[in-house]
Amino acid sequence: MQLHLSPSMRSITISSNNGFVDLMKIKVAARHISYRTLFHTILILAFLLPFVFILTALVTLEGVNNCSSLDCLGRRFGPRLLGRDDSGRLVRDFYKILNQVNSEEIPSSLKLPDSFNQLVTDMKNNQYDAKTFGLILKGTMEKLEKEIREAKFAELMNKHFAASSIPKGIHCLSLRLTDEYSSNAHARKQLPPPELLPLLSDNSMYHYVLSTDNVLAASVVVASTVQSSLKPEKIVFHIITDKKTYAGMHSWFALNSVSPAIVEVKGVHQFDWLTRENIPVLEAIESHNGIRNYYHGNHVSGANLSATTPRTFASKLQARSPKYISLLNHIRIYLPELFPNLDKIVFLDDDVVIQHDLAPLWDIDLEGKVNGAVETCRGEDEWVMSKTFRNYFNFSHPLIAQYLNPDECAWAYGMNVFDLRAWRKANIRDTYHSWLKENLNANLTMWKLGTLPPALIAFKGHVHPIDPYWHLLGLGYQNKTNIESVKKAAVIHYNGQSKPWLPIGFDHLRPFWTKYVNYSNDFIRNCHILDS
């Protein structure tokens, strides 16, 4: 392209490179515009025209030739010519599309991809617009959320069944020890020996009571208590078990002495006081079909999982553990009657480990109270140490709302110092029975979780708080339990589903329990207890 100016500057010609074809010829009237202005204008046009041609070609190659309006071309070319980035506007437009899609239903005919690669392929093949992409994104997210939710509920159910079952090794241990009881005289020897029987009611001794049908768990509680004690010769263990486990439990402690400590094993059938006349409420609970179905029936049937969070569902499953209608779990409310000659005892659950000497517990002044317990409303974690009555009771029930304060601090079972003399002066057992009856008549609508709620009511006004050092809870709930806190605690409690003897126990917390398992014992080895 060439530019020709006439000598008089009154004519300008733009021609092709060969000079034969005139592309543009302009005659200028000097009176209307100066030659200098015209000259500068032509120079600018000559400079810009090649860029206009190039941009037009790029737009055509990009397939945007449908943009016919000047407004559209301005939006496309303006930012490029001015050097601005237009991505912010595109993001805002995409947000608007997502907001629009958020309020729309996913069409039933819309095919959702099973993977990201399939999504990319479908977009290439089908040339989805932005709205269709937004609908696909929403549908895929909702599909994944539903699958994750279903998997979480399935996991909780499986964990519940695992926690409620008896591991093969522990079942084997109980059967082998029961067989030993019938065939080995040493396994049937009297516990304790006749000469030590007076010590069972000697109030100068440290008396511990343990109620369990788990032989392995009982062995750990006793072993850890004795090994951690500075005066093991003053320890007396009273182990209460059920009729089916009695022979196996007796065999274990008859064949595995913890001398100089003393162990007594008794079955519930051996207590004369435990008759149906004295425990009518518990008899009703065990025989009531509705109650049995609640604890032993289908735990998913009738549950609205779509309106339930996994955490709430987990709490409901925990509350429906069959152990809560077991006499062994309720028997602690009858301790003054079962041990009429004792003044003070420490009651232990079978899922605890003793790490320090507990003798100072007998020196604690309960100030006339019955129950020395660690309060569970003084911590930060929501699972264990932030519990008030509101967490255990249904305050929409008129009786609960009338008699209880939702903000009252709860306390823990599992390691309790009981003053039996003060207990015998109180009306705790009758209060416990009365509220059990009320909840039974109310079809379990006043509370759901086992033995602690009625105990919170029965011991109301009879609890003396003790230092949390004595009882660290939650090792069966939280795998994030602080290890340093575990090491310092006198008693650690694996309350929750993840018991240390179960496969679902937390691996980093299990060694605090397994260190007291006697793996050299023939019964333990032959039953492959916790065999990995």
C-alpha positions in Angstrom: 0.0 0.0 0.0 1.3 3.5 -1.0 0.4 7.0 -0.1 0.8 9.8 -2.9 0.6 13.5 -2.1 0.3 16.1 -5.0 2.8 18.9 -5.1 0.1 21.4 -4.2 -1.0 19.2 -1.3 -4.6 19.5 -2.7 -4.9 15.8 -3.7 -4.0 12.5 -1.9 -4.1 9.1 -3.5 -3.9 5.7 -1.7 -3.0 2.9 -4.2 -1.9 -0.7 -4.3 1.8 -1.7 -4.2 2.0 -1.9 -8.0 0.7 1.6 -8.5 -1.8 0.8 -11.2 -4.9 0.6 -9.1 -6.1 3.6 -7.1 -7.8 2.5 -4.0 -8.7 6.0 -2.7 -8.4 9.5 -4.1 -9.1 12.6 -2.1 -9.3 16.2 -3.1 -8.9 18.7 -0.4 -10.4 22.2 -0.2 -8.0 24.3 1.7 -10.6 26.6 3.0 -12.3 23.9 5.1 -9.2 22.0 6.7 -5.6 22.7 7.0 -3.1 20.6 5.1 -1.2 19.8 8.4 -4.3 18.4 10.1 -5.2 16.3 7.1 -1.7 15.0 6.9 -1.7 13.9 10.5 -5.1 12.2 10.1 -4.0 10.2 7.1 -0.9 9.0 9.0 -3.0 7.8 11.9 -5.4 6.0 9.6 -2.6 4.3 7.8 -1.2 3.2 11.1 -4.4 1.8 12.6 -5.9 0.0 9.5 -3.5 -3.0 9.6 -4.4 -3.6 13.3 -8.1 -3.4 12.5 -7.6 -6.1 9.8 -5.6 -8.3 12.1 -8.2 -8.1 15.0 -11.0 -8.8 12.5 -9.2 -11.9 11.4 -8.7 -13.1 15.0 -12.3 -12.7 15.8 -13.3 -14.6 12.7 -10.9 -17.4 13.6 -12.2 -17.6 17.1 -15.7 -18.2 15.8 -17.2 -15.0 17.1 -18.5 -13.8 13.8 -22.0 -13.8 15.1 -21.2 -10.6 17.0 -22.8 -8.2 14.6 -23.7 -5.2 16.7 -21.4 -2.3 17.4 -22.0 -2.7 21.1 -20.9 -6.4 21.0 -17.8 -5.5 19.0 -17.0 -2.7 21.4 -17.3 -5.1 24.4 -14.9 -7.6 22.7 -12.4 -5.2 21.2 -12.4 -2.4 23.8 -10.6 -4.3 26.6 -8.1 -5.7 24.1 -7.3 -2.4 22.5 -7.1 -0.7 25.9 -5.1 -3.6 27.5 -7.6 -4.4 30.2 -8.4 -7.9 31.6 -12.1 -8.8 31.3 -12.0 -12.0 33.4 -13.6 -10.2 36.4 -16.7 -9.6 34.5 -16.8 -13.2 33.3 -16.6 -14.4 36.9 -19.4 -12.1 38.0 -21.5 -13.4 35.1 -20.8 -17.0 36.2 -21.8 -16.2 39.8 -25.1 -14.8 38.5 -25.7 -18.0 36.6 -24.9 -20.2 39.7 -27.3 -18.1 41.8 -30.0 -18.6 39.2 -29.3 -22.4 39.1 -29.4 -22.6 42.9 -33.1 -21.9 43.0 -34.0 -24.3 40.2 -34.8 -28.0 40.2 -32.5 -30.4 38.5 -34.3 -31.8 35.3 -34.9 -35.5 35.6 -33.7 -35.9 32.0 -30.3 -34.3 32.8 -27.5 -36.9 32.7 -25.0 -36.5 35.5 -21.3 -37.5 34.9 -19.7 -40.2 37.0 -16.3 -38.6 36.9 -14.5 -35.4 36.1 -13.1 -36.8 32.9 -16.6 -37.7 31.8 -17.8 -34.2 32.5 -15.0 -32.7 30.3 -15.8 -35.1 27.5 -19.6 -34.4 27.7 -18.9 -30.6 27.6 -16.8 -30.9 24.5 -19.2 -33.2 22.7 -22.4 -31.4 23.7 -21.2 -27.8 23.7 -23.0 -27.1 27.0 -24.0 -23.5 27.7 -23.2 -21.9 31.1 -26.6 -22.6 32.6 -26.5 -26.3 31.7 -23.0 -26.6 33.2 -24.3 -25.0 36.4 -27.2 -27.5 36.6 -24.8 -30.4 36.0 -22.5 -29.0 38.7 -25.4 -28.7 41.2 -26.7 -32.1 40.4 -23.3 -33.7 40.8 -22.7 -32.1 44.1 -26.1 -33.1 45.5 -25.5 -36.7 44.3 -22.1 -36.8 46.0 -23.5 -35.3 49.2 -26.2 -37.9 49.3 -23.8 -40.8 48.7 -21.4 -39.5 51.5 -24.3 -39.1 53.9 -25.5 -42.6 53.2 -22.0 -44.0 53.7 -21.7 -42.1 57.0 -24.9 -43.6 58.3 -23.9 -47.0 57.2 -20.5 -46.6 59.0 -22.3 -45.6 62.2 -24.6 -48.6 62.0 -21.7 -51.0 61.4 -19.8 -49.3 64.3 -22.9 -49.7 66.5 -23.1 -53.5 65.7 -19.4 -53.9 66.3 -19.6 -52.2 69.7 -22.6 -54.3 70.7 -21.1 -57.6 69.7 -18.7 -59.8 71.6 -15.3 -60.3 69.9 -14.5 -63.9 69.0 -11.4 -63.9 71.3 -13.3 -62.7 74.3 -16.1 -65.2 73.7 -13.5 -67.9 73.4 -11.8 -66.9 76.7 -15.1 -67.0 78.6 -16.0 -70.5 77.2 -12.5 -72.0 77.8 -12.5 -70.6 81.4 -16.0 -72.0 82.0 -14.9 -75.4 80.8 -11.9 -75.1 83.1 -14.2 -74.4 86.0 -16.0 -77.7 85.5 -12.8 -79.8 85.0 -10.2 -78.2 87.2 -10.5 -78.1 91.0 -8.0 -75.2 91.2 -10.3 -73.1 89.1 -13.1 -73.7 91.6 -11.2 -72.9 94.8 -12.8 -70.5 97.2 -12.2 -66.7 96.6 -10.8 -65.4 98.8 -9.4 -68.2 101.0 -11.4 -68.8 104.2 -8.8 -67.1 106.4 -9.2 -63.9 104.4 -13.0 -63.7 104.5 -13.1 -61.3 107.4 -11.3 -58.7 105.2 -14.3 -58.5 102.9 -16.1 -56.4 105.5 -13.1 -54.7 107.0 -13.5 -50.9 106.6 -9.8 -50.3 107.1 -9.3 -51.8 103.7 -9.7 -50.1 100.2 -12.8 -51.7 98.8 -13.5 -51.6 95.0 -16.6 -52.8 93.3 -16.7 -53.8 89.7 -19.8 -55.0 87.8 -19.1 -56.8 84.5 -19.6 -59.8 82.3 -16.3 -59.2 80.5 -13.5 -61.4 81.9 -10.7 -59.7 79.9 -11.9 -56.2 80.9 -12.1 -57.2 84.6 -8.6 -58.6 84.5 -7.3 -55.3 83.2 -9.1 -53.2 85.8 -7.9 -55.4 88.6 -4.3 -55.7 87.3 -3.9 -51.9 86.7 -5.3 -51.1 90.1 -3.0 -53.4 91.9 0.1 -52.5 89.9 -0.5 -48.8 90.4 -1.1 -49.1 94.1 1.5 -48.1 96.8 -0.3 -50.5 99.2 -1.7 -53.4 97.2 -2.1 -55.5 100.4 -5.0 -53.2 101.4 -6.9 -53.7 98.2 -10.2 -55.8 98.2 -12.0 -56.2 94.9 -15.7 -57.2 94.9 -16.5 -58.4 91.3 -20.2 -58.8 90.4 -21.1 -60.7 87.3 -24.1 -62.5 85.8 -24.9 -66.2 86.1 -23.6 -67.2 82.6 -20.2 -65.5 83.2 -19.7 -66.5 86.8 -17.8 -69.7 86.2 -15.4 -68.2 83.7 -14.8 -65.1 85.9 -14.2 -67.2 89.0 -11.8 -69.4 87.0 -9.7 -66.5 85.8 -9.1 -65.0 89.3 -8.7 -68.4 90.9 -6.0 -69.3 88.4 -4.4 -65.8 88.2 -3.7 -64.5 91.7 -3.2 -60.8 92.2 -1.8 -61.3 95.7 -1.4 -59.5 98.1 -4.7 -57.9 96.9 -7.9 -59.8 97.5 -10.6 -60.7 95.0 -14.1 -61.8 95.6 -16.3 -62.9 92.6 -20.1 -63.2 93.1 -22.9 -63.7 90.6 -26.1 -61.7 90.8 -27.8 -65.0 91.6 -25.8 -65.3 94.8 -27.1 -62.1 96.4 -30.1 -63.0 98.5 -31.3 -59.4 98.4 -31.6 -59.3 94.6 -35.1 -60.7 94.3 -37.9 -59.6 91.9 -39.7 -58.1 94.9 -36.8 -55.7 95.5 -36.2 -54.7 91.9 -39.7 -54.7 90.3 -38.9 -51.8 87.9 -35.9 -53.5 86.4 -37.9 -56.7 86.0 -40.6 -54.7 84.2 -37.9 -53.1 81.9 -36.5 -56.5 80.9 -39.9 -58.1 80.2 -41.6 -55.1 78.5 -41.9 -55.9 74.8 -41.8 -52.3 73.8 -38.6 -51.7 75.7 -36.9 -54.8 74.4 -37.8 -53.9 70.8 -36.4 -50.4 71.4 -33.0 -51.8 72.5 -32.9 -55.0 70.5 -35.0 -54.2 67.4 -34.3 -52.5 64.0 -32.5 -49.3 64.9 -33.0 -47.8 61.4 -36.7 -48.6 60.9 -38.8 -45.5 61.3 -35.8 -43.2 61.6 -36.0 -40.1 59.3 -32.4 -40.1 58.3 -32.9 -37.1 55.9 -33.8 -34.9 58.8 -31.1 -36.3 61.2 -27.5 -35.4 61.4 -24.9 -38.2 61.6 -23.9 -36.9 65.1 -27.5 -37.0 66.4 -27.9 -40.5 64.8 -24.8 -41.7 66.6 -26.0 -40.4 69.9 -29.4 -42.2 69.4 -27.6 -45.5 68.5 -25.4 -45.2 71.6 -28.6 -44.7 73.7 -30.1 -47.9 72.3 -27.2 -50.1 73.4 -28.7 -53.4 74.9 -26.4 -52.9 78.0 -28.8 -50.2 79.3 -31.4 -52.8 80.2 -28.9 -55.1 81.8 -29.2 -55.7 85.5 -25.4 -55.4 85.8 -25.6 -51.8 84.5 -28.3 -50.9 87.0 -26.9 -52.8 90.0 -24.8 -49.8 91.3 -28.0 -48.3 92.6 -28.3 -51.2 95.1 -24.7 -51.0 96.6 -25.8 -50.1 100.2 -28.0 -53.2 100.2 -25.4 -55.5 98.5 -22.6 -54.5 100.9 -24.4 -53.8 104.2 -21.2 -53.9 106.3 -19.1 -51.5 104.2 -18.9 -47.7 104.9 -17.1 -46.5 101.8 -16.3 -47.9 98.4 -14.9 -46.9 95.0 -17.1 -48.1 92.1 -15.3 -48.7 88.8 -16.7 -49.4 85.3 -15.1 -52.3 83.3 -13.7 -49.9 80.6 -11.3 -48.0 82.9 -7.6 -48.3 83.5 -6.0 -47.2 86.8 -2.6 -45.4 86.3 -1.9 -44.0 89.7 -2.5 -44.9 93.3 -6.1 -44.4 94.3 -5.6 -44.6 98.1 -6.0 -40.8 98.5 -9.7 -41.2 97.4 -10.5 -42.7 100.8 -9.1 -39.5 102.4 -11.5 -37.2 100.5 -14.0 -35.5 102.7 -17.3 -35.7 100.9 -18.8 -33.2 103.4 -21.9 -35.4 104.1 -22.5 -36.1 100.4 -23.1 -39.6 99.0 -21.3 -39.5 95.6 -17.8 -38.2 94.9 -17.7 -37.7 91.1 -16.0 -35.6 88.4 -18.3 -33.0 86.9 -18.6 -33.1 83.2 -19.7 -29.4 82.5 -16.3 -27.8 83.0 -14.5 -28.6 79.7 -14.4 -27.4 76.1 -15.1 -30.5 74.1 -18.7 -31.1 73.3 -18.7 -34.8 73.3 -17.6 -35.4 77.0 -16.8 -32.4 79.2 -19.5 -29.9 78.2 -22.6 -31.8 79.6 -25.5 -30.3 81.5 -28.9 -31.8 82.2 -30.0 -30.3 78.9 -27.9 -33.0 77.2 -29.6 -35.9 78.9 -33.3 -34.9 79.4 -36.2 -33.9 77.2 -37.2 -30.6 78.7 -40.3 -30.4 76.5 -41.8 -33.0 78.8 -43.8 -31.2 81.6 -42.4 -33.3 84.5 -38.8 -32.7 83.4 -39.4 -29.0 82.9 -41.0 -28.7 86.3 -38.4 -30.5 88.4 -35.1 -30.1 86.7 -32.8 -27.2 85.7 -31.5 -27.6 82.1 -28.2 -25.8 83.0 -27.4 -27.9 86.1 -24.0 -29.5 85.8 -23.8 -33.3 85.0 -21.3 -35.7 86.5 -19.8 -39.0 85.4 -20.2 -42.6 86.2 -17.2 -44.9 85.9 -15.1 -43.9 88.9 -17.1 -42.9 91.9 -16.4 -42.6 95.6 -19.6 -43.7 97.5 -20.2 -43.0 101.2 -22.5 -45.9 101.9 -23.3 -44.6 105.4 -24.7 -41.3 104.0 -26.4 -43.2 101.2 -28.4 -45.4 103.6 -29.8 -42.2 105.2 -31.0 -40.8 101.8 -33.9 -41.8 99.6 -31.8 -42.4 96.5 -33.0 -45.9 95.5 -36.7 -45.1 95.7 -36.2 -41.8 93.8 -34.4 -43.8 91.1 -37.2 -46.4 90.9 -39.9 -43.7 90.8 -38.4 -41.9 87.9 -37.7 -45.1 86.0 -41.4 -45.9 86.3 -42.3 -42.4 85.1 -40.1 -42.8 82.0 -41.5 -46.2 81.3 -45.0 -45.0 81.5 -44.1 -42.1 79.2 -42.8 -44.5 76.6 -39.2 -43.4 77.1 -39.9 -39.8 76.1 -38.3 -38.3 79.2 -34.8 -39.5 78.5 -33.1 -42.1 76.3 -29.7 -42.7 77.5 -29.4 -45.7 80.0 -28.7 -45.4 83.7 -27.1 -42.0 84.0 -30.2 -39.8 83.6 -32.2 -41.4 86.5 -29.0 -41.4 88.6 -28.6 -37.6 87.9 -32.1 -37.2 89.4 -31.7 -39.7 92.2 -28.3 -38.2 93.4 -29.5 -34.6 93.0 -28.1 -32.7 96.0 -25.9 -35.7 97.0 -22.9 -35.2 94.7 -19.5 -33.8 95.9 -17.3 -32.7 92.9 -13.8 -34.1 92.9 -10.7 -33.1 91.0 -10.8 -34.0 87.3 -7.4 -35.5 87.7 -9.0 -38.6 89.1 -11.2 -39.4 86.1 -10.4 -38.6 82.4 -13.3 -39.6 80.1 -13.9 -39.9 76.4 -11.2 -42.3 75.2 -13.9 -44.4 73.5 -15.3 -41.3 71.7 -12.5 -39.2 70.5 -9.4 -40.2 68.7 -8.0 -36.7 69.2 -7.8 -37.2 73.0 -4.6 -35.4 74.3 -2.0 -38.0 75.0 -0.3 -35.9 77.7 -3.6 -35.6 79.5 -4.0 -39.3 79.3 -0.6 -40.0 80.8 -1.3 -37.7 83.7 -4.8 -38.9 84.7 -5.2 -41.3 87.6 -8.1 -43.1 85.9 -8.7 -43.1 82.1 -12.1 -44.1 80.9 -12.8 -45.6 77.5 -16.5 -44.7 77.6 -18.0 -44.7 74.2 -18.2 -47.3 71.4 -14.5 -47.6 70.6 -13.5 -49.9 73.4 -9.8 -50.9 73.5 -10.6 -54.6 73.2 -12.6 -54.1 70.0 -11.2 -53.8 66.5 -12.8 -50.3 66.3 -10.8 -49.1 69.2 -8.4 -46.2 68.6 -4.9 -47.6 67.9 -2.9 -44.8 69.6 -5.0 -45.1 72.8 -5.2 -48.9 73.0 -1.6 -49.3 74.4 -2.6 -47.7 77.7 -5.0 -50.6 78.1 -3.1 -53.5 76.5 -0.1 -53.0 78.8 -2.1 -54.7 81.5 -3.2 -57.7 79.4 -1.3 -60.8 80.4 -0.3 -62.1 76.9 1.8 -64.9 78.4 -1.3 -66.5 79.8 -2.2 -69.7 78.0 -5.9 -68.8 77.7 -5.1 -65.4 76.3 -2.7 -66.9 73.7 -5.0 -69.8 72.7 -7.9 -67.4 72.1 -5.7 -65.0 70.1 -6.8 -62.0 72.1 -6.2 -58.9 70.1 -4.1 -61.0 67.7 -2.8 -58.8 64.9 
